[in-house]
Amino acid sequence: MRILIIEDEKPAATRLNKLLQAHFPTAELIGNLDTVSRSIRWFSENPAPDLIFCDIQLADGISFEIFEQVKVKVPIVFTTAFDHYAIRAFQVNAIDYLLKPIDPKDLARAVEKFRSRSIQPNLDLNLLKTLIQPQAKSFKTRFLVRFGEKIQSIPIEEIAIFFSEERVTFLQTHAGKKYVLDSTLEQVEAQVDPAIFFRLNRKYLSHVDAIEEVLTYSNSRLKVKLTNCTDSDILVSREKVTELKNWLDR
């Protein structure tokens, strides 16, 4: 069994080498490549190995660039740090996958799959490209609020501002209704879409449509007027002025 390793992190490559030698002493490790360009050149000058262990993120690009330029008809075991959802997707597509740091048991499973020929040379580059893209973060679409003895669910589209007052966090709708939240303003900020909500200062987190007016103020600061808000002194610090302007000017 001739094995090729494509890995740009020396500690990871060394660990994988040692694991393969320890668990599969008869395997022949024929090379360790660390870049896309070197890998492409290697495949054009050498006979194909029996099995490839390949990291996804390499020093000069993404490893699927190799397989777009070189036809590889041998099984590939990817080694990377994607989450478990991506792992399942790879496995469904008959491409095996090892999560770093590599567990010896997982390595043994991958090699046994190769030996039993359960891994098929069926590399779906489109799936690989999709999986290596950063996963879009999901944001809350509703907030549970207390209203007397009742609990209501308020859609994010109806929320104008979140604000804190005497250590209590409130939600206020575009219609001006206020509700108490069981979260801190920092927690809420992490849960809402930053393209829609902006943290004006320590007290206010505002929906873009709730900002009625922005005025220049002393010491290079800004003063903001919000819909249905009685607070007339909502100031944006100098440090956030440029960020707010850019946010409003997208």
Sine and cosine of phi, psi and omega as CSV:
sin_phi,cos_phi,sin_psi,cos_psi,sin_omega,cos_omega
0.00,0.00,0.91,-0.41,-0.02,-1.00
-0.99,-0.14,0.85,-0.53,-0.11,-0.99
-0.89,-0.45,0.73,-0.68,0.09,-1.00
-0.93,-0.36,0.71,-0.71,0.05,-1.00
-0.93,-0.36,0.77,-0.64,0.10,-1.00
-0.88,-0.47,0.97,-0.26,-0.14,-0.99
-0.38,-0.92,0.80,-0.60,-0.05,-1.00
-1.00,-0.10,-0.16,0.99,0.03,-1.00
-1.00,-0.07,0.92,-0.40,-0.09,-1.00
-0.85,0.53,-0.70,0.72,0.02,-1.00
-0.87,0.49,-0.64,0.77,0.01,-1.00
-0.93,0.38,-0.65,0.76,0.02,-1.00
-0.91,0.41,-0.66,0.75,0.02,-1.00
-0.90,0.44,-0.68,0.73,0.01,-1.00
-0.89,0.45,-0.69,0.72,0.00,-1.00
-0.90,0.44,-0.66,0.75,0.06,-1.00
-0.84,0.54,-0.74,0.67,-0.04,-1.00
-0.91,0.42,-0.65,0.76,0.01,-1.00
-0.90,0.43,-0.67,0.74,0.00,-1.00
-0.92,0.40,-0.65,0.76,0.01,-1.00
-0.92,0.39,-0.59,0.81,-0.03,-1.00
-0.96,0.29,-0.65,0.76,-0.09,-1.00
-1.00,-0.09,-0.38,0.92,-0.03,-1.00
-0.69,-0.73,0.94,0.34,-0.10,-1.00
-0.88,0.47,-0.36,0.93,0.00,-1.00
-1.00,0.08,-0.14,0.99,0.01,-1.00
-0.95,0.32,0.57,-0.82,0.03,-1.00
-0.96,-0.28,0.90,-0.44,0.02,-1.00
-1.00,0.04,0.95,-0.30,-0.18,-0.98
-1.00,-0.07,-0.10,1.00,0.02,-1.00
0.12,-0.99,0.36,-0.93,0.07,-1.00
-0.71,-0.71,0.96,-0.29,-0.02,-1.00
-0.98,-0.22,0.51,-0.86,-0.10,-1.00
-0.82,-0.57,0.02,1.00,0.02,-1.00
-0.65,-0.76,0.29,-0.96,0.07,-1.00
-0.90,0.43,-0.73,0.68,-0.07,-1.00
-0.89,0.45,-0.68,0.74,0.01,-1.00
-0.92,0.39,-0.58,0.81,0.00,-1.00
-0.92,0.39,-0.69,0.73,0.02,-1.00
-0.87,0.49,-0.70,0.71,0.01,-1.00
-0.90,0.43,-0.65,0.76,-0.01,-1.00
-0.88,0.48,-0.71,0.70,-0.03,-1.00
-0.91,0.41,-0.48,0.88,0.01,-1.00
-0.98,0.19,-0.29,0.96,-0.08,-1.00
-0.93,-0.38,-0.13,0.99,-0.10,-0.99
-0.74,-0.68,0.44,-0.90,0.10,-1.00
-0.93,0.38,0.47,-0.88,-0.07,-1.00
-0.91,0.42,0.56,-0.83,0.10,-1.00
-0.97,0.22,0.00,-1.00,0.06,-1.00
-1.00,0.03,-0.48,0.88,-0.07,-1.00
-0.48,-0.88,0.62,-0.79,0.00,-1.00
-0.85,-0.52,0.74,-0.67,0.20,-0.98
-0.96,-0.27,0.86,-0.51,-0.18,-0.98
-0.71,-0.71,0.83,-0.55,0.14,-0.99
-0.96,0.29,0.42,-0.91,-0.01,-1.00
-1.00,0.02,-0.73,0.68,0.01,-1.00
-1.00,0.01,0.91,-0.41,0.03,-1.00
-0.93,-0.38,0.15,-0.99,-0.11,-0.99
-0.87,0.49,-0.57,0.82,-0.07,-1.00
-0.91,-0.42,0.30,0.95,0.04,-1.00
0.44,-0.90,-0.28,-0.96,-0.01,-1.00
-0.98,-0.18,0.66,-0.75,-0.15,-0.99
-0.89,0.46,-0.38,0.92,0.00,-1.00
-0.91,0.42,-0.30,0.95,0.08,-1.00
-0.89,0.46,-0.51,0.86,0.05,-1.00
-0.88,0.47,-0.76,0.65,-0.13,-0.99
-0.98,0.20,-0.19,0.98,0.15,-0.99
-0.98,0.22,-0.48,0.88,-0.06,-1.00
-0.99,-0.17,-0.38,0.93,-0.03,-1.00
-0.82,-0.58,0.76,-0.65,0.05,-1.00
-0.98,0.21,0.90,-0.44,-0.01,-1.00
-0.90,-0.44,0.87,-0.50,-0.06,-1.00
-0.93,-0.37,0.44,0.90,0.04,-1.00
-0.90,-0.43,0.38,-0.92,0.00,-1.00
-0.88,0.48,0.59,-0.81,0.02,-1.00
-0.83,-0.56,0.77,-0.64,0.10,-0.99
-0.95,-0.32,0.90,-0.44,-0.02,-1.00
-0.99,0.10,0.64,-0.76,0.06,-1.00
-0.85,-0.52,0.87,-0.49,-0.07,-1.00
-0.30,-0.96,-0.22,-0.98,-0.09,-1.00
-0.83,-0.56,0.54,0.84,0.05,-1.00
-0.94,0.34,0.28,-0.96,-0.01,-1.00
-0.98,0.21,0.08,-1.00,-0.12,-0.99
-0.94,0.34,-0.38,0.92,0.06,-1.00
-0.93,0.38,-0.67,0.75,0.05,-1.00
-0.91,0.42,-0.61,0.79,0.02,-1.00
-0.85,0.53,-0.73,0.68,-0.02,-1.00
-0.88,0.48,-0.66,0.75,-0.02,-1.00
-0.90,0.44,-0.66,0.75,0.05,-1.00
-0.88,0.48,-0.69,0.72,-0.08,-1.00
-0.92,0.38,-0.61,0.80,0.05,-1.00
-0.88,0.48,-0.56,0.83,-0.01,-1.00
-1.00,0.07,0.23,0.97,0.07,-1.00
0.91,0.41,0.42,0.91,0.15,-0.99
-0.94,-0.35,0.85,-0.53,-0.02,-1.00
-0.99,0.14,0.17,-0.98,-0.29,-0.96
-0.40,-0.92,0.76,-0.65,0.05,-1.00
-0.86,-0.51,0.79,-0.62,0.00,-1.00
-1.00,0.05,0.77,-0.64,0.04,-1.00
-0.98,0.22,0.57,-0.82,-0.15,0.99
-0.93,0.37,0.64,-0.77,-0.14,-0.99
-0.92,0.39,0.79,-0.62,0.08,-1.00
-1.00,0.10,0.77,-0.64,0.00,-1.00
-0.81,0.58,-0.56,0.83,0.01,-1.00
-0.92,0.39,-0.64,0.77,0.03,-1.00
-0.92,0.38,-0.61,0.79,0.04,-1.00
-0.88,0.47,-0.71,0.70,0.01,-1.00
-0.88,0.48,-0.65,0.76,0.02,-1.00
-0.88,0.47,-0.68,0.73,-0.02,-1.00
-0.90,0.44,-0.68,0.73,-0.02,-1.00
-0.93,0.37,-0.62,0.79,0.03,-1.00
-0.91,0.42,-0.58,0.82,0.08,-1.00
-0.88,0.48,-0.67,0.74,0.03,-1.00
-0.89,0.45,-0.72,0.70,-0.04,-1.00
-0.89,0.45,-0.55,0.83,0.01,-1.00
-1.00,0.04,0.01,1.00,0.00,-1.00
0.88,0.47,0.46,0.89,0.07,-1.00
-0.98,0.21,-0.32,0.95,0.13,-0.99
-1.00,0.05,0.81,-0.59,0.01,-1.00
-0.97,-0.23,0.56,-0.83,0.02,-1.00
-0.96,0.29,0.96,0.29,-0.10,-0.99
-0.75,-0.66,0.97,0.22,-0.08,-1.00
-1.00,0.03,0.91,-0.40,0.02,-1.00
-1.00,-0.08,0.99,-0.13,-0.06,-1.00
-0.92,0.40,-0.53,0.85,0.02,-1.00
-0.90,0.43,-0.66,0.75,0.05,-1.00
-0.90,0.44,-0.68,0.74,-0.02,-1.00
-0.87,0.48,-0.70,0.71,0.01,-1.00
-0.87,0.50,-0.66,0.75,-0.01,-1.00
-0.89,0.45,-0.68,0.73,-0.10,-1.00
-0.95,0.31,-0.48,0.88,-0.05,-1.00
-1.00,0.09,-0.13,0.99,0.07,-1.00
-0.94,0.35,0.61,-0.79,0.04,-1.00
-0.83,0.55,0.73,-0.68,-0.01,-1.00
-0.95,0.32,0.76,-0.65,0.01,-1.00
-0.91,0.41,0.75,-0.66,-0.01,-1.00
-0.96,0.28,0.67,-0.74,0.04,-1.00
-1.00,-0.08,0.59,-0.81,-0.03,-1.00
-0.86,-0.51,0.36,-0.93,-0.03,-1.00
-0.90,0.44,0.61,-0.79,0.04,-1.00
-0.95,-0.31,-0.20,0.98,0.00,-1.00
-0.51,-0.86,0.42,-0.91,0.08,-1.00
-0.79,-0.62,0.73,-0.68,0.11,-0.99
-0.99,0.14,0.74,-0.67,-0.01,-1.00
-0.76,-0.65,0.40,-0.92,0.06,-1.00
-0.99,-0.11,0.72,-0.70,0.04,-1.00
-0.68,-0.73,1.00,-0.03,-0.13,-0.99
0.92,0.40,-0.83,-0.56,0.05,-1.00
-1.00,-0.07,0.04,1.00,-0.03,-1.00
-0.99,-0.15,0.39,-0.92,0.12,-0.99
-0.87,-0.50,0.80,-0.60,-0.01,-1.00
-0.88,-0.48,0.40,-0.92,0.05,-1.00
-0.92,-0.38,0.89,-0.45,-0.06,-1.00
-0.97,-0.24,0.86,-0.52,0.04,-1.00
-0.89,0.45,0.57,-0.82,-0.04,-1.00
-0.87,0.49,-0.48,0.88,-0.02,-1.00
-0.91,0.42,-0.39,0.92,-0.05,-1.00
-1.00,-0.01,-0.09,1.00,-0.12,-0.99
-1.00,-0.04,0.81,-0.59,0.01,-1.00
-1.00,-0.06,-0.75,0.66,-0.04,-1.00
-0.55,-0.84,0.40,-0.92,0.24,-0.97
-0.89,-0.46,0.64,-0.77,0.04,-1.00
-0.47,-0.88,0.36,-0.93,0.01,-1.00
-0.92,-0.39,0.57,-0.82,-0.02,-1.00
-0.48,-0.88,0.90,-0.44,-0.03,-1.00
0.80,0.59,0.75,0.67,0.05,-1.00
0.92,0.40,0.27,0.96,0.07,-1.00
-0.90,-0.44,0.67,-0.75,0.01,-1.00
-0.99,-0.16,0.71,-0.70,0.00,-1.00
-0.86,-0.51,0.45,-0.89,0.14,-0.99
-0.90,-0.43,0.72,-0.70,0.06,-1.00
-0.80,-0.59,0.74,-0.67,-0.03,-1.00
-0.99,0.12,0.19,-0.98,0.06,-1.00
-0.89,0.45,-0.40,0.91,0.02,-1.00
-0.99,0.13,-0.09,1.00,0.05,-1.00
0.99,-0.11,0.06,1.00,0.02,-1.00
-0.98,0.20,0.68,-0.74,-0.02,-1.00
-0.93,-0.38,0.62,-0.78,0.02,-1.00
-0.67,-0.74,0.47,-0.88,0.05,-1.00
-1.00,0.04,0.67,-0.74,0.06,-1.00
-0.94,-0.35,0.49,-0.87,0.05,-1.00
-0.99,-0.10,0.60,0.80,0.01,-1.00
-0.68,-0.73,0.39,-0.92,0.11,-0.99
-0.99,0.15,0.27,-0.96,0.01,-1.00
-0.91,0.41,-0.54,0.84,0.04,-1.00
-0.90,0.43,-0.66,0.75,0.03,-1.00
-0.91,0.42,-0.67,0.74,0.01,-1.00
-0.90,0.44,-0.67,0.74,-0.01,-1.00
-0.85,0.53,-0.61,0.80,0.00,-1.00
-0.96,0.27,-0.27,0.96,-0.08,-1.00
-0.99,-0.17,-0.22,0.98,-0.05,-1.00
-0.96,-0.28,0.35,-0.94,-0.04,-1.00
-0.95,0.31,0.88,-0.48,-0.01,-1.00
-0.92,0.38,-0.20,0.98,0.09,-1.00
-0.97,0.22,-0.29,0.96,-0.06,-1.00
-0.93,-0.37,-0.57,0.82,-0.03,-1.00
-0.91,-0.42,0.64,-0.77,-0.01,-1.00
-0.79,-0.61,0.70,-0.71,0.04,-1.00
-0.99,0.11,0.97,-0.22,-0.07,-1.00
-0.95,0.31,-0.67,0.75,0.02,-1.00
-0.31,-0.95,-0.25,-0.97,-0.05,-1.00
-0.91,0.41,-0.36,0.93,-0.10,-0.99
-0.98,-0.19,-0.53,0.85,-0.17,-0.99
-0.86,-0.51,0.67,-0.75,0.14,-0.99
-0.81,-0.58,0.91,-0.42,-0.19,-0.98
-0.89,-0.45,0.61,-0.79,0.18,-0.98
-0.95,0.31,0.56,-0.83,-0.04,-1.00
-0.85,0.53,-0.59,0.81,-0.04,-1.00
-0.98,0.21,-0.15,0.99,0.01,-1.00
-1.00,0.03,-0.16,0.99,0.00,-1.00
-1.00,0.09,0.96,-0.29,-0.05,-1.00
-0.99,0.12,-0.60,0.80,-0.13,-0.99
-0.41,-0.91,0.60,-0.80,0.07,-1.00
-0.82,-0.57,0.82,-0.57,-0.05,-1.00
-0.87,-0.50,0.54,-0.84,0.11,-0.99
-0.95,0.30,0.52,-0.85,-0.07,-1.00
-0.67,-0.75,0.10,-1.00,-0.06,-1.00
-0.90,0.43,0.39,-0.92,0.03,-1.00
0.84,0.54,0.61,0.79,0.09,-1.00
0.89,0.46,0.41,0.91,0.04,-1.00
-0.99,-0.14,0.10,-0.99,0.06,-1.00
-0.85,-0.52,0.48,-0.88,0.05,-1.00
-0.88,-0.48,0.75,-0.66,-0.11,-0.99
-0.90,-0.44,0.69,-0.72,0.11,-0.99
-0.95,-0.30,0.80,-0.60,-0.04,-1.00
-0.94,-0.34,0.49,-0.87,0.01,-1.00
-0.88,0.47,0.73,-0.68,0.07,-1.00
0.81,0.59,0.52,0.86,0.03,-1.00
-0.91,-0.41,0.79,-0.61,-0.05,-1.00
-0.99,0.13,-0.23,0.97,0.01,-1.00
-0.97,0.26,0.89,-0.45,-0.05,-1.00
-0.99,-0.12,0.01,1.00,-0.04,-1.00
-0.86,-0.51,0.84,0.54,0.04,-1.00
-1.00,-0.05,0.97,-0.22,-0.09,-1.00
-0.96,-0.26,0.61,-0.79,0.07,-1.00
-0.97,-0.25,0.78,-0.62,-0.05,-1.00
-0.92,0.40,0.33,-0.94,0.01,-1.00
-0.84,0.55,-0.61,0.79,-0.05,-1.00
-0.89,0.45,-0.44,0.90,-0.07,-1.00
-0.97,-0.23,-0.02,1.00,-0.07,-1.00
-0.88,0.48,-0.78,0.63,-0.01,-1.00
-0.89,0.46,-0.66,0.75,0.00,-1.00
-0.88,0.48,-0.68,0.74,0.01,-1.00
-0.91,0.41,-0.67,0.74,0.01,-1.00
-0.88,0.48,-0.70,0.71,0.02,-1.00
-0.90,0.43,-0.62,0.78,0.00,-1.00
-0.90,0.44,-0.63,0.78,-0.01,-1.00
-0.98,0.19,-0.29,0.96,-0.11,-0.99
-0.96,-0.27,0.36,0.93,-0.01,-1.00
-0.96,0.28,0.00,0.00,0.00,0.00
